[in-house]
Amino acid sequence: MKYSDNQRIQKIYENAEKLQNYINEHGITRDDLLNDYAIQWLVTTPLYNIGEHVYYLSDEYKTAHPEIQWFMIAGLRHRLVHDYDGTNWNIIADVILEELPVLINQIKELL
Protein backbone atom coordinates (compact mmCIF):
# COMPACT_ATOMS: atom_id res chain seq x y z
CA MET A 1 0.00 0.00 0.00
CA LYS A 2 1.29 3.42 -0.90
CA TYR A 3 0.84 6.02 1.80
CA SER A 4 0.77 9.78 1.39
CA ASP A 5 3.31 11.87 3.27
CA ASN A 6 0.60 12.92 5.72
CA GLN A 7 -0.38 9.30 6.34
CA ARG A 8 3.27 8.40 6.91
CA ILE A 9 3.68 11.27 9.38
CA GLN A 10 0.62 10.00 11.24
CA LYS A 11 2.08 6.47 11.34
CA ILE A 12 5.43 7.79 12.57
CA TYR A 13 3.67 9.70 15.32
CA GLU A 14 1.53 6.72 16.37
CA ASN A 15 4.50 4.35 16.53
CA ALA A 16 6.64 6.85 18.42
CA GLU A 17 3.86 7.63 20.91
CA LYS A 18 3.13 3.94 21.54
CA LEU A 19 6.79 3.22 22.13
CA GLN A 20 7.21 6.22 24.42
CA ASN A 21 4.10 5.28 26.41
CA TYR A 22 5.28 1.69 26.81
CA ILE A 23 8.71 2.83 27.99
CA ASN A 24 7.14 5.19 30.52
CA GLU A 25 4.39 2.85 31.74
CA HIS A 26 6.83 -0.01 32.35
CA GLY A 27 9.61 2.12 33.80
CA ILE A 28 12.13 0.86 31.27
CA THR A 29 15.57 2.20 32.06
CA ARG A 30 18.85 2.58 30.21
CA ASP A 31 20.07 -0.52 32.03
CA ASP A 32 17.05 -2.46 30.72
CA LEU A 33 17.77 -1.31 27.17
CA LEU A 34 21.42 -2.30 27.46
CA ASN A 35 20.96 -5.70 29.04
CA ASP A 36 17.47 -7.13 28.56
CA TYR A 37 17.21 -9.02 25.27
CA ALA A 38 13.39 -9.04 25.37
CA ILE A 39 13.29 -5.26 25.80
CA GLN A 40 15.75 -4.87 22.93
CA TRP A 41 13.49 -6.90 20.68
CA LEU A 42 10.47 -4.94 21.88
CA VAL A 43 11.89 -1.54 20.97
CA THR A 44 13.30 -2.49 17.59
CA THR A 45 9.95 -3.10 15.86
CA PRO A 46 8.62 0.43 16.41
CA LEU A 47 12.02 1.84 15.43
CA TYR A 48 11.93 -0.23 12.22
CA ASN A 49 8.45 1.04 11.43
CA ILE A 50 9.33 4.67 12.12
CA GLY A 51 12.46 4.42 9.99
CA GLU A 52 10.63 2.71 7.14
CA HIS A 53 7.97 5.42 6.99
CA VAL A 54 10.63 8.13 7.15
CA TYR A 55 12.59 6.49 4.35
CA TYR A 56 9.57 6.60 2.06
CA LEU A 57 8.56 10.20 2.76
CA SER A 58 8.94 12.28 -0.37
CA ASP A 59 12.15 14.25 -0.80
CA GLU A 60 10.01 17.38 -1.08
CA TYR A 61 8.45 16.75 2.32
CA LYS A 62 11.79 16.07 3.99
CA THR A 63 13.31 19.17 2.39
CA ALA A 64 10.38 21.28 3.59
CA HIS A 65 11.02 20.13 7.19
CA PRO A 66 14.80 20.13 7.67
CA GLU A 67 14.49 20.51 11.45
CA ILE A 68 13.95 16.75 11.66
CA GLN A 69 16.91 14.45 11.11
CA TRP A 70 15.22 12.29 8.48
CA PHE A 71 18.45 10.77 7.19
CA MET A 72 19.54 9.69 10.67
CA ILE A 73 16.15 8.12 11.45
CA ALA A 74 16.04 6.13 8.21
CA GLY A 75 19.69 5.17 8.67
CA LEU A 76 19.01 3.83 12.14
CA ARG A 77 16.34 1.54 10.70
CA HIS A 78 18.74 0.22 8.09
CA ARG A 79 21.43 -0.43 10.69
CA LEU A 80 19.01 -2.26 12.96
CA VAL A 81 17.71 -4.43 10.15
CA HIS A 82 20.93 -5.17 8.33
CA ASP A 83 23.49 -5.14 11.16
CA TYR A 84 21.49 -6.34 14.13
CA ASP A 85 24.43 -8.12 15.73
CA GLY A 86 26.43 -4.91 15.53
CA THR A 87 23.81 -2.79 17.28
CA ASN A 88 25.27 -0.33 19.77
CA TRP A 89 22.65 -0.40 22.50
CA ASN A 90 24.09 2.72 24.13
CA ILE A 91 23.09 4.63 21.00
CA ILE A 92 19.65 2.99 20.96
CA ALA A 93 19.17 3.89 24.63
CA ASP A 94 20.03 7.52 23.81
CA VAL A 95 17.61 7.46 20.90
CA ILE A 96 14.78 6.01 23.00
CA LEU A 97 15.32 8.03 26.16
CA GLU A 98 16.52 11.35 24.75
CA GLU A 99 15.69 11.70 21.06
CA LEU A 100 12.28 10.01 20.87
CA PRO A 101 10.49 12.63 23.02
CA VAL A 102 11.97 15.38 20.81
CA LEU A 103 10.84 13.59 17.65
CA ILE A 104 7.33 13.15 19.03
CA ASN A 105 7.07 16.89 19.65
CA GLN A 106 8.45 17.72 16.21
CA ILE A 107 6.06 15.33 14.48
CA LYS A 108 3.12 16.57 16.55
CA GLU A 109 3.73 20.04 15.12
CA LEU A 110 3.46 18.62 11.60
CA LEU A 111 0.08 17.00 12.19
N, CA and C atoms as a LAMMPS dump frame, in Angstrom:
ITEM: TIMESTEP
0
ITEM: NUMBER OF ATOMS
333
ITEM: BOX BOUNDS ff ff ff
-5.0000000000000000e+02 5.0000000000000000e+02
-5.0000000000000000e+02 5.0000000000000000e+02
-5.0000000000000000e+02 5.0000000000000000e+02
ITEM: ATOMS id mol type element x y z
1 1 1 N 0.841 -1.183 0
2 1 2 C 0 0 0
3 1 3 C 0.879 1.235 0
4 2 1 N 0.551 2.162 -0.834
5 2 2 C 1.291 3.421 -0.901
6 2 3 C 0.594 4.443 -0.007
7 3 1 N 1.36 5.007 0.887
8 3 2 C 0.842 6.018 1.802
9 3 3 C 1.239 7.406 1.312
10 4 1 N 0.41 8.382 1.633
11 4 2 C 0.77 9.779 1.388
12 4 3 C 1.756 10.217 2.475
13 5 1 N 2.411 11.333 2.251
14 5 2 C 3.311 11.869 3.275
15 5 3 C 2.563 12.108 4.583
16 6 1 N 1.368 12.656 4.492
17 6 2 C 0.597 12.919 5.716
18 6 3 C 0.235 11.629 6.447
19 7 1 N -0.086 10.587 5.704
20 7 2 C -0.378 9.3 6.339
21 7 3 C 0.88 8.729 6.992
22 8 1 N 2.006 8.884 6.334
23 8 2 C 3.268 8.395 6.907
24 8 3 C 3.623 9.163 8.186
25 9 1 N 3.412 10.465 8.176
26 9 2 C 3.68 11.267 9.375
27 9 3 C 2.786 10.799 10.524
28 10 1 N 1.535 10.512 10.227
29 10 2 C 0.619 10.005 11.243
30 10 3 C 1.107 8.661 11.791
31 11 1 N 1.564 7.783 10.913
32 11 2 C 2.076 6.467 11.337
33 11 3 C 3.337 6.629 12.184
34 12 1 N 4.217 7.532 11.788
35 12 2 C 5.426 7.786 12.57
36 12 3 C 5.044 8.253 13.967
37 13 1 N 4.11 9.174 14.029
38 13 2 C 3.669 9.697 15.322
39 13 3 C 3.062 8.591 16.185
40 14 1 N 2.185 7.794 15.608
41 14 2 C 1.53 6.719 16.366
42 14 3 C 2.544 5.723 16.909
43 15 1 N 3.492 5.304 16.088
44 15 2 C 4.504 4.351 16.534
45 15 3 C 5.388 4.947 17.621
46 16 1 N 5.789 6.19 17.438
47 16 2 C 6.644 6.848 18.425
48 16 3 C 5.91 7.02 19.755
49 17 1 N 4.663 7.445 19.692
50 17 2 C 3.859 7.625 20.908
51 17 3 C 3.66 6.296 21.648
52 18 1 N 3.33 5.26 20.915
53 18 2 C 3.125 3.945 21.542
54 18 3 C 4.406 3.46 22.21
55 19 1 N 5.52 3.628 21.537
56 19 2 C 6.795 3.218 22.126
57 19 3 C 7.098 4.036 23.373
58 20 1 N 6.947 5.344 23.278
59 20 2 C 7.208 6.22 24.423
60 20 3 C 6.303 5.86 25.606
61 21 1 N 5.034 5.648 25.339
62 21 2 C 4.102 5.279 26.406
63 21 3 C 4.489 3.957 27.056
64 22 1 N 4.882 2.991 26.25
65 22 2 C 5.284 1.693 26.806
66 22 3 C 6.518 1.847 27.693
67 23 1 N 7.489 2.586 27.219
68 23 2 C 8.714 2.827 27.99
69 23 3 C 8.362 3.466 29.336
70 24 1 N 7.523 4.483 29.295
71 24 2 C 7.143 5.189 30.52
72 24 3 C 6.3 4.327 31.452
73 25 1 N 5.292 3.658 30.908
74 25 2 C 4.387 2.847 31.739
75 25 3 C 5.095 1.687 32.42
76 26 1 N 6.131 1.149 31.788
77 26 2 C 6.829 -0.005 32.345
78 26 3 C 8.148 0.369 33.017
79 27 1 N 8.412 1.662 33.098
80 27 2 C 9.609 2.122 33.797
81 27 3 C 10.9 1.562 33.214
82 28 1 N 10.948 1.427 31.908
83 28 2 C 12.131 0.864 31.266
84 28 3 C 13.276 1.861 31.366
85 29 1 N 14.404 1.362 31.815
86 29 2 C 15.573 2.2 32.062
87 29 3 C 16.665 1.948 31.02
88 30 1 N 17.675 2.78 31.065
89 30 2 C 18.847 2.584 30.213
90 30 3 C 19.432 1.195 30.45
91 31 1 N 19.535 0.796 31.7
92 31 2 C 20.075 -0.524 32.027
93 31 3 C 19.244 -1.632 31.367
94 32 1 N 17.925 -1.481 31.383
95 32 2 C 17.054 -2.458 30.722
96 32 3 C 17.358 -2.524 29.226
97 33 1 N 17.506 -1.359 28.613
98 33 2 C 17.77 -1.306 27.169
99 33 3 C 19.13 -1.899 26.826
100 34 1 N 20.08 -1.78 27.724
101 34 2 C 21.42 -2.297 27.461
102 34 3 C 21.538 -3.793 27.698
103 35 1 N 20.719 -4.331 28.601
104 35 2 C 20.956 -5.697 29.044
105 35 3 C 19.818 -6.687 28.877
106 36 1 N 18.624 -6.225 28.63
107 36 2 C 17.474 -7.131 28.556
108 36 3 C 17.132 -7.411 27.09
109 37 1 N 17.417 -8.628 26.664
110 37 2 C 17.211 -9.02 25.272
111 37 3 C 15.762 -8.845 24.834
112 38 1 N 14.816 -9.176 25.707
113 38 2 C 13.392 -9.039 25.366
114 38 3 C 13.029 -7.571 25.14
115 39 1 N 13.552 -6.687 25.962
116 39 2 C 13.295 -5.257 25.797
117 39 3 C 13.919 -4.773 24.487
118 40 1 N 15.106 -5.248 24.182
119 40 2 C 15.755 -4.869 22.931
120 40 3 C 14.898 -5.263 21.734
121 41 1 N 14.366 -6.461 21.757
122 41 2 C 13.485 -6.898 20.676
123 41 3 C 12.222 -6.051 20.633
124 42 1 N 11.707 -5.714 21.794
125 42 2 C 10.474 -4.942 21.877
126 42 3 C 10.623 -3.556 21.244
127 43 1 N 11.742 -2.901 21.47
128 43 2 C 11.889 -1.535 20.966
129 43 3 C 12.277 -1.478 19.494
130 44 1 N 12.838 -2.554 18.972
131 44 2 C 13.296 -2.487 17.588
132 44 3 C 12.151 -2.43 16.582
133 45 1 N 11.056 -3.119 16.828
134 45 2 C 9.955 -3.102 15.858
135 45 3 C 9.404 -1.697 15.636
136 46 1 N 9.08 -0.941 16.677
137 46 2 C 8.619 0.428 16.415
138 46 3 C 9.687 1.28 15.727
139 47 1 N 10.958 1.078 16.085
140 47 2 C 12.017 1.839 15.429
141 47 3 C 12.126 1.469 13.95
142 48 1 N 11.96 0.188 13.629
143 48 2 C 11.928 -0.233 12.215
144 48 3 C 10.802 0.492 11.483
145 49 1 N 9.627 0.46 12.081
146 49 2 C 8.45 1.043 11.431
147 49 3 C 8.606 2.547 11.226
148 50 1 N 9.101 3.233 12.235
149 50 2 C 9.326 4.674 12.12
150 50 3 C 10.325 4.944 10.993
151 51 1 N 11.428 4.229 11.008
152 51 2 C 12.458 4.419 9.99
153 51 3 C 11.979 4.112 8.59
154 52 1 N 11.158 3.085 8.457
155 52 2 C 10.634 2.713 7.142
156 52 3 C 9.724 3.813 6.592
157 53 1 N 8.85 4.336 7.437
158 53 2 C 7.972 5.422 6.987
159 53 3 C 8.771 6.684 6.651
160 54 1 N 9.786 6.979 7.44
161 54 2 C 10.634 8.134 7.152
162 54 3 C 11.337 7.948 5.814
163 55 1 N 11.861 6.768 5.589
164 55 2 C 12.589 6.486 4.348
165 55 3 C 11.728 6.771 3.117
166 56 1 N 10.446 6.447 3.203
167 56 2 C 9.566 6.601 2.055
168 56 3 C 8.822 7.935 1.991
169 57 1 N 9.09 8.85 2.915
170 57 2 C 8.563 10.203 2.763
171 57 3 C 9.167 10.811 1.5
172 58 1 N 8.412 11.646 0.845
173 58 2 C 8.935 12.276 -0.37
174 58 3 C 10.111 13.19 -0.026
175 59 1 N 11.011 13.332 -0.981
176 59 2 C 12.147 14.246 -0.796
177 59 3 C 11.66 15.669 -0.573
178 60 1 N 10.567 16.032 -1.244
179 60 2 C 10.011 17.38 -1.083
180 60 3 C 9.559 17.619 0.358
181 61 1 N 8.925 16.616 0.941
182 61 2 C 8.447 16.75 2.319
183 61 3 C 9.633 16.882 3.271
184 62 1 N 10.623 16.036 3.103
185 62 2 C 11.789 16.071 3.988
186 62 3 C 12.539 17.4 3.834
187 63 1 N 12.636 17.888 2.626
188 63 2 C 13.31 19.17 2.386
189 63 3 C 12.533 20.326 3.021
190 64 1 N 11.225 20.227 3.01
191 64 2 C 10.384 21.284 3.588
192 64 3 C 10.449 21.308 5.117
193 65 1 N 10.953 20.227 5.726
194 65 2 C 11.017 20.126 7.192
195 65 3 C 12.42 19.679 7.621
196 66 1 N 13.419 20.526 7.384
197 66 2 C 14.804 20.133 7.669
198 66 3 C 15.147 20.078 9.156
199 67 1 N 14.238 20.537 10.003
200 67 2 C 14.49 20.515 11.445
201 67 3 C 14.504 19.09 12.005
202 68 1 N 13.984 18.145 11.24
203 68 2 C 13.954 16.748 11.665
204 68 3 C 15.067 16.011 10.937
205 69 1 N 15.774 15.18 11.662
206 69 2 C 16.915 14.453 11.107
207 69 3 C 16.461 13.191 10.37
208 70 1 N 15.807 13.404 9.241
209 70 2 C 15.224 12.293 8.483
210 70 3 C 16.27 11.238 8.116
211 71 1 N 17.415 11.688 7.634
212 71 2 C 18.455 10.77 7.186
213 71 3 C 18.923 9.875 8.329
214 72 1 N 19.088 10.453 9.5
215 72 2 C 19.537 9.686 10.675
216 72 3 C 18.488 8.655 11.095
217 73 1 N 17.233 9.025 11.042
218 73 2 C 16.153 8.119 11.448
219 73 3 C 16.069 6.941 10.487
220 74 1 N 16.088 7.211 9.195
221 74 2 C 16.043 6.134 8.211
222 74 3 C 17.306 5.275 8.304
223 75 1 N 18.436 5.904 8.54
224 75 2 C 19.693 5.172 8.672
225 75 3 C 19.702 4.24 9.867
226 76 1 N 19.097 4.679 10.963
227 76 2 C 19.005 3.826 12.142
228 76 3 C 18.221 2.563 11.818
229 77 1 N 17.134 2.701 11.098
230 77 2 C 16.336 1.545 10.7
231 77 3 C 17.176 0.569 9.89
232 78 1 N 17.919 1.089 8.932
233 78 2 C 18.742 0.225 8.088
234 78 3 C 19.817 -0.49 8.903
235 79 1 N 20.416 0.207 9.831
236 79 2 C 21.431 -0.428 10.691
237 79 3 C 20.816 -1.521 11.55
238 80 1 N 19.652 -1.253 12.127
239 80 2 C 19.005 -2.26 12.965
240 80 3 C 18.633 -3.508 12.167
241 81 1 N 18.156 -3.309 10.969
242 81 2 C 17.705 -4.432 10.149
243 81 3 C 18.879 -5.212 9.566
244 82 1 N 19.879 -4.505 9.083
245 82 2 C 20.931 -5.166 8.329
246 82 3 C 22.199 -5.458 9.138
247 83 1 N 22.313 -4.892 10.326
248 83 2 C 23.494 -5.137 11.156
249 83 3 C 23.067 -5.334 12.606
250 84 1 N 22.057 -6.176 12.792
251 84 2 C 21.49 -6.337 14.128
252 84 3 C 22.542 -6.745 15.149
253 85 1 N 23.411 -7.658 14.783
254 85 2 C 24.431 -8.123 15.726
255 85 3 C 25.418 -7.027 16.095
256 86 1 N 25.514 -6.003 15.256
257 86 2 C 26.431 -4.908 15.526
258 86 3 C 25.771 -3.721 16.199
259 87 1 N 24.542 -3.898 16.678
260 87 2 C 23.808 -2.791 17.282
261 87 3 C 24.519 -2.278 18.525
262 88 1 N 24.711 -0.975 18.587
263 88 2 C 25.273 -0.329 19.765
264 88 3 C 24.088 0.096 20.632
265 89 1 N 23.836 -0.648 21.678
266 89 2 C 22.652 -0.399 22.498
267 89 3 C 22.757 0.872 23.318
268 90 1 N 23.96 1.403 23.498
269 90 2 C 24.087 2.721 24.129
270 90 3 C 23.458 3.791 23.246
271 91 1 N 23.683 3.671 21.933
272 91 2 C 23.088 4.626 20.999
273 91 3 C 21.569 4.464 20.982
274 92 1 N 21.093 3.227 20.966
275 92 2 C 19.648 2.986 20.957
276 92 3 C 19.021 3.529 22.242
277 93 1 N 19.685 3.348 23.372
278 93 2 C 19.167 3.892 24.634
279 93 3 C 19.072 5.412 24.555
280 94 1 N 20.08 6.058 23.984
281 94 2 C 20.031 7.518 23.81
282 94 3 C 18.866 7.91 22.909
283 95 1 N 18.703 7.17 21.826
284 95 2 C 17.606 7.462 20.896
285 95 3 C 16.267 7.358 21.614
286 96 1 N 16.068 6.265 22.33
287 96 2 C 14.779 6.012 23.001
288 96 3 C 14.53 7.017 24.125
289 97 1 N 15.521 7.231 24.948
290 97 2 C 15.315 8.026 26.156
291 97 3 C 15.469 9.531 25.937
292 98 1 N 16.255 9.93 24.936
293 98 2 C 16.521 11.355 24.749
294 98 3 C 15.944 11.914 23.45
295 99 1 N 16.095 11.185 22.368
296 99 2 C 15.687 11.704 21.063
297 99 3 C 14.217 11.453 20.737
298 100 1 N 13.676 10.34 21.189
299 100 2 C 12.282 10.009 20.871
300 100 3 C 11.305 11.075 21.353
301 101 1 N 11.42 11.568 22.592
302 101 2 C 10.494 12.633 23.016
303 101 3 C 10.591 13.889 22.144
304 102 1 N 11.782 14.222 21.693
305 102 2 C 11.973 15.379 20.814
306 102 3 C 11.276 15.123 19.482
307 103 1 N 11.477 13.93 18.922
308 103 2 C 10.841 13.587 17.652
309 103 3 C 9.321 13.643 17.763
310 104 1 N 8.784 13.127 18.838
311 104 2 C 7.333 13.146 19.033
312 104 3 C 6.819 14.589 18.983
313 105 1 N 7.498 15.49 19.662
314 105 2 C 7.071 16.892 19.646
315 105 3 C 7.206 17.512 18.265
316 106 1 N 8.276 17.19 17.557
317 106 2 C 8.449 17.717 16.209
318 106 3 C 7.365 17.208 15.273
319 107 1 N 7.081 15.93 15.361
320 107 2 C 6.063 15.328 14.482
321 107 3 C 4.676 15.867 14.829
322 108 1 N 4.413 16.033 16.122
323 108 2 C 3.118 16.57 16.549
324 108 3 C 2.847 17.925 15.894
325 109 1 N 3.883 18.731 15.753
326 109 2 C 3.733 20.045 15.124
327 109 3 C 3.405 19.931 13.636
328 110 1 N 3.744 18.81 13.023
329 110 2 C 3.457 18.624 11.598
330 110 3 C 2.056 18.103 11.343
331 111 1 N 1.418 17.583 12.368
332 111 2 C 0.077 16.996 12.193
333 111 3 C -0.998 18.068 12.096
